[in-house]
Amino acid sequence: MGVVKDPDVARRIARAVVSDIALYNTKKVEEGVRNDTLFDLLKEEIEEGRRYYLSRVDPEIAESTNYFNQALVDVLLKPTGRIPSKIW
């Protein structure tokens, strides 16, 4: 695997990584949203995912975009809007 220089591919990698985090940690996601501790509960998984993303994407793209953070919101957080929480 080489380093990705295409911004569209970088965005898809970020979304895929965060999708995997959500998929393999459904209980933590639900608990984290309910208790407003989502990012604390998934800290290690998010850091690991970010490291992987950064290893796959050209540093210039990674530094000039916020694809990974956007994916955290769009893929991890937005779909949980149905879960009762004090943060909504």
C-alpha positions in Angstrom: 0.0 0.0 0.0 1.3 3.4 -1.0 0.6 6.8 0.4 -2.6 8.2 -1.0 -2.3 11.6 -2.7 -5.9 11.9 -4.0 -8.1 13.9 -1.6 -11.2 11.9 -2.5 -9.5 8.7 -1.7 -8.2 10.2 1.6 -11.7 11.2 2.5 -13.0 7.7 1.8 -10.2 6.1 3.9 -11.1 8.4 6.8 -14.7 7.4 6.6 -13.9 3.7 6.3 -11.6 3.8 9.3 -14.2 5.6 11.4 -16.9 3.3 10.1 -14.9 0.3 11.4 -14.5 2.0 14.8 -18.3 2.4 15.0 -19.0 -1.1 13.8 -16.6 -2.9 16.2 -17.6 -0.7 19.2 -21.3 -0.4 19.0 -21.8 -0.9 22.8 -19.2 1.8 23.6 -20.7 4.1 21.1 -24.2 3.8 22.6 -22.9 4.1 26.1 -20.7 7.1 25.2 -23.6 8.9 23.6 -26.0 8.2 26.5 -23.5 9.4 29.1 -21.7 12.1 27.0 -18.4 10.1 27.3 -18.1 9.0 23.7 -14.7 10.3 22.9 -13.3 9.3 26.3 -14.6 5.7 25.8 -13.2 5.5 22.3 -10.0 7.4 22.9 -7.7 4.5 22.1 -9.6 3.3 19.1 -9.8 6.8 17.7 -6.1 7.3 18.2 -5.3 4.0 16.5 -7.6 4.9 13.6 -6.0 8.3 13.2 -2.5 6.8 13.2 -3.6 4.3 10.5 -5.2 7.1 8.5 -2.1 9.2 8.8 0.1 6.3 7.6 -2.0 5.9 4.5 -2.5 9.6 3.5 0.1 12.0 2.1 1.1 14.3 4.9 0.3 17.4 2.9 -3.4 16.2 2.5 -3.6 15.2 6.1 -2.3 18.6 7.3 -4.4 20.7 5.0 -7.7 18.9 5.6 -9.8 17.6 8.5 -11.2 14.5 6.8 -10.7 12.3 9.8 -12.5 14.7 12.2 -15.3 15.2 9.7 -15.7 11.4 9.5 -15.9 11.2 13.3 -18.9 13.6 13.2 -20.5 12.3 10.0 -20.0 8.5 10.5 -19.6 8.1 14.2 -21.7 10.8 15.8 -24.6 11.8 13.5 -26.1 8.3 13.2 -26.4 8.2 17.0 -29.0 11.0 17.1 -31.7 8.4 17.9 -30.0 7.5 21.2 -31.4 9.4 24.1 -28.8 11.7 25.5 -28.3 14.9 27.5 -26.1 16.2 24.7 -29.0 16.5 22.2 
